[in-house]
Amino acid sequence: MKNFEPDFANRLSTAAAAKQNQLKRAKAKNPANDPKFAERQAAKLAAAVEREKRRAERKAAKLAEEKRKAEEKAAEEARIAAEQAAEEERQLQEEKEIADRAVALLAEQKAARDARYAARKDRQKKKGRRR
């Protein structure tokens, strides 16, 4: 057997036998044959369900937080808008008061000027009558 060279048929049968041996070993190691396999699979499934449940809870909490922040932002913007409107109203009122005072001052100045003019005319009339 020193110069034994397997022919094609020998190689095929050896390969088939090797495949059969691998298949037997794989079947022997099949986790479905293990009595604890079902328990492990159930535990994995329960863990996956819990994981999905926690993920859903986190997502719901995140959405609630985003909603709360959006509401706070809207309330803050409304408050700022109200403050700005009040400030604008106050400024308009202030400008109106300044304009009213300016009109009153101009009226007083005109009245004083008219009084001076009338007094001057009276003085001129009195001067004219004496002559």
C-alpha positions in Angstrom: 0.0 0.0 0.0 3.0 2.1 -0.2 2.0 3.5 -3.6 -1.7 3.5 -3.0 -3.4 6.3 -4.9 -7.1 6.5 -4.3 -9.1 6.6 -7.4 -12.1 8.9 -8.0 -14.6 6.5 -6.6 -12.6 6.0 -3.4 -12.4 9.8 -2.9 -16.1 10.1 -3.4 -16.9 7.5 -0.9 -14.5 8.9 1.7 -16.0 12.4 1.2 -19.5 11.0 1.6 -18.5 9.1 4.8 -16.9 12.3 6.2 -20.1 14.2 5.5 -22.2 11.6 7.2 -19.9 11.7 10.2 -20.2 15.5 10.4 -24.0 15.2 10.1 -24.2 12.7 12.9 -22.0 15.0 15.2 -24.2 18.0 14.3 -27.4 16.1 15.1 -25.9 15.0 18.4 -25.0 18.6 19.3 -28.4 19.9 18.2 -29.6 22.3 20.9 -33.1 21.2 20.4 -32.2 17.8 22.0 -31.0 19.7 25.1 -33.8 19.7 27.7 -32.8 23.2 28.9 -32.9 24.6 25.4 -36.6 25.4 25.6 -36.0 27.2 28.9 -33.2 29.3 27.4 -35.2 30.1 24.3 -38.2 31.2 26.5 -35.8 33.4 28.7 -34.4 35.0 25.5 -37.9 35.7 24.2 -38.9 37.2 27.6 -35.8 39.3 27.6 -36.5 40.5 24.1 -40.1 41.4 25.0 -39.0 43.3 28.1 -36.4 45.1 26.0 -39.0 46.2 23.5 -41.3 47.2 26.3 -38.6 49.4 27.9 -37.8 50.9 24.4 -41.4 51.7 23.9 -41.6 53.3 27.4 -38.5 55.4 26.7 -39.9 56.5 23.4 -43.2 57.5 25.0 -41.4 59.4 27.7 -39.2 61.2 25.1 -42.3 62.2 23.2 -44.0 63.4 26.3 -40.9 65.4 27.2 -40.7 66.9 23.8 -44.4 67.8 24.0 -43.9 69.4 27.4 -41.0 71.4 26.1 -42.9 72.6 23.1 -45.8 73.7 25.4 -43.4 75.5 27.6 -41.8 77.2 24.6 -45.1 78.2 23.3 -46.1 79.6 26.7 -42.8 81.5 27.0 -43.3 83.0 23.5 -46.8 84.0 24.3 -45.6 85.7 27.5 -42.8 87.5 25.7 -45.3 88.6 23.0 -47.6 89.9 25.7 -44.8 91.7 27.4 -43.7 93.3 24.1 -47.3 94.4 23.4 -47.5 95.9 26.8 -44.2 97.7 26.4 -45.3 99.0 23.0 -48.6 100.2 24.4 -46.7 102.0 27.3 -44.3 103.6 24.8 -47.3 104.8 22.6 -49.0 106.2 25.7 -45.8 107.9 26.7 -45.3 109.4 23.2 -48.9 110.5 23.3 -48.4 112.3 26.6 -45.3 114.0 25.3 -47.2 115.1 22.2 -50.1 116.4 24.4 -47.6 118.3 26.6 -45.9 119.7 23.5 -49.3 120.8 22.1 -50.3 122.3 25.4 -46.9 124.2 25.6 -47.4 125.5 22.1 -50.9 126.7 23.0 -49.5 128.4 26.1 -46.8 130.0 24.1 -49.3 131.2 21.5 -51.5 132.6 24.2 -48.6 134.4 25.9 -47.5 135.7 22.4 -51.1 136.9 21.7 -51.3 138.5 25.1 -48.1 140.4 24.4 -49.2 141.4 21.0 -52.6 142.6 22.4 -50.8 144.5 25.2 -48.5 146.2 22.7 -51.5 147.1 20.6 -53.2 148.6 23.6 -50.1 150.5 24.5 -49.9 151.8 21.0 -53.5 152.8 21.0 -53.1 154.6 24.4 -50.1 156.4 23.1 -51.9 157.4 20.0 -54.9 158.9 21.9 -52.7 161.0 24.1 -51.1 162.9 21.3 
